[in-house]
Amino acid sequence: MPKAWIMRFVTALLLLILAGQAWALEPTGRAAYLMDPYSGRVFLEKESAEPLPVASISKLMTLVLILEAVDRGEVSLEDVVTASPYAASKRGSRIWLEAGEQLPLGELVYAIAVGSANDAAVAVAEYLSGSEESFVELMNQRAQELGLTATRFVNCTGLPEESGPPNVMSAQDAALLARHALTVPRVMDYVSTYEYTMRADTTKIPVLWNANKLLRRYYGVDGMKTGFTTEAGYCMVATAQRDNLRLIAVTLGHKTEGERESAARALLDYGFRNYQSLQLYAQGTAVSTLDCPTGSPRQVDVVLPAPLYITVERGKEVDFVTVIRVEQDLKPPIRQGQTIGTMTVLYQDEVLGTSPLTVAVDVSKLAFPALVLRLAQALAQAVF
């Protein structure tokens, strides 16, 4: 197998046994988006590219930056954060921080994720970056890195500014941010929490309740974030998983909390009723081979490190194609578990599923004498 990009097309016919009657849905609110985060497949959208005020959905980016810093080891959840007078002055949802009060970073992350606390968000932003303004620069930089083209943050909370524009995102950008958040260690631990007691060792005040009521009211929902301001209306990013199918639903610009919940329910219902996730390959399935002229073993199976699921419409036959790509110029040593390429399952131009690829066993680099012997044997075979 050459070292250049490797593509192999395998056409197959997938006949779904579970038949279903597809039903239509007209999303409500100012904008909406429904997607499968694993494949990137989009099922429904409405005005999904329009930049709109998103209120506290902004805090998803705040949480991502905090927990990415924790994952890199730059800060610890046990770090003690001291609230500044500016942080303590924040209005709206808050935990009533006092200037000079000290709380662990992990507790403040719960305050942001569960209680949407503005004072906690600013306190942590200042701790990580020195000022809210510097932290907001990081938010916008990360948005660019994630390809969020209709996103602009002016603060870390989503609170309306006294003058100037609000934080804006498109419904599509909000979904893409949620998709990334799923991959950030610990994010789901926080956004799936429904109730949390602050200052548990002292006053036990306040007790926070997550505004995402679907955590208790909709089977499979385990995150992510709600928001509300007068300008933004009631907004929500919700994610749910059933039978290996995960969905992200975004609904923006509703007049009431009840309308927001109904709209999110309708999007999730649509996704789970019309689509299903099917295992196409089991973990460890060999899908190709890799030739390693300077490695031991010389040839190794290319395998899936985890089961590969595809998302398909219920009750329909699907002609799909699998495409395998392996990185160029791979040289030993290559570790088992190291990503060396990808497998993508396509229906026409739509991605049904994707998976990284690795090698079945470690490939070590041949010692010089063994390499000379292999070259001599290859030369002898070529001559005779």
Residue, then its C-alpha position, 0 to 999 in steps of 0.5 A: m500500500p503506498k504511503a500517499w493518501i489511500m482511498r478505497f471505495v466499497t459500495a454497499l446496499l444497506l436495507l433498514i429493517l425498521a420501517g418508519q413513516a417520516w414526518a415533517l416539522e416546521p421549526t419555530g423561533r427565529a432560528a433552529y438547527l438539528m444535527d448529528p454531531y458525530s457525522g456532522r449530518v444536518f437534519l433540519e435548519k431554519e435561518s441557521a446562518e443569521p447572527l443573532p443575540v444568544a444571551s447565556i449560550s455564550k457561556l458554552m464558550t466560557l466553559v470550553l476555554i476554562l476546561e480546555a485550560v484544565d485539560r492542558g494542565e494550565v489551571s486546576l479545578e482545585d485552584v482558589v479564585t478570588a472575586s474582584p469588585y468588578a466580578a462581584s458587581k455583575r447583575g442578572s443570574r449570580i451566586w452573590l459573590e462578595a469582593g475578595e471572596q475565594l472559592p475553588l475553580g471547580e465550584l465556580v464552573y458549576a456556578i456557570a454551567v448550572g446556575s449561569a452565574n454572571d459573577a462567577a463567569v467574570a471571576v474565572a475569566e479574570y483568573l485565567s486571563g487577567s481581565e474579562e477583555s483579555f478573556v473575550e479576545l480568547m473567546n473570539q480567537r477560539a471561535q475563529e479556530l472552530g470555524l464559527t463564522a457568524t460569532r462575535f463575543v463582547n463579554c464572557t456572560g451574554l449580558p446586554e451591554e449598556s452600549g454596543p452590540p450583544n454577543v451574537m452567534s448563528a444557530q449553526d455556530a451554536a451547534l458547532l460549538a456544542r459539537h466541539a464541547l462534547t469532545v472537551p473533557r469534563v464539559m458534559d459532567y458540568v452541563s448535565t448537572y441539574e442541581y448544585t449547592m454552592r458553599a456546601d461547607t458553610t452557608k449552602i447558599p444558593v442552591l442552583w437549578n439548571a434552566n435546562k428543564l429537559l434534563r429531567r423532562y426528556y429521556g436522553v437529554d444530558g446538556m447543554k445550555t440555555g439563555f435569555t435576555t429581552e433582545a435574545g428571547y429564550c434560547m437553548v442548545a440541547t443535546a440528547q442520546r438514545d441508542n447510540l444516536r446523539l443529536i444537538a438541537v438549537t432553537l433561538g428567539h422564543k417569546t416564552e420559556g415554554e415555547r423554547e422547551s416545546a421547540a427543543r422537544a420538537l426538534l429532538d422528537y423529529g430526529f429520534r423518530n426519523y433517524q437511527s444509528l446502526q453499527l456498520y463495523a465492530q471495534g477492531t475490524a480490519v479495513s485495510t493493510l499498511d506496508c511498512p518497508t522500514g518497520s517490523p512487522r513489514q505489513v500491518d492491519v489498519v483497524l477501527p479503534a472503536p465501533l463505527y456507527i452510521t446515521v440513516e433515515r428509518g425505513k429506507e434503502v441507502d447506497f453508501v460508499t466508504v472512503i479510507r484515507v491514510e496519512q502520507d509518509l508514515k514512518p515507524p515507530i507507529r503505536q497501536g492506538q495512534t491515529i493514522g487516517t480516517m474512514t468516512v461513510l458517504y451517501q451521495d455527498e452526505v456524511l453518514g459516519t466517520s471514524p479514525l483509523t489505527v494499526a492493529v499492533d505496534v510497528s517498531k523501526l527496524a535496526f540497521p542490520a535487519l534493514v540491510l537484510r530486508l533490502a538485500q532480500a528484496l533485491a534478490q527477489a527482484v533479480f531472480 
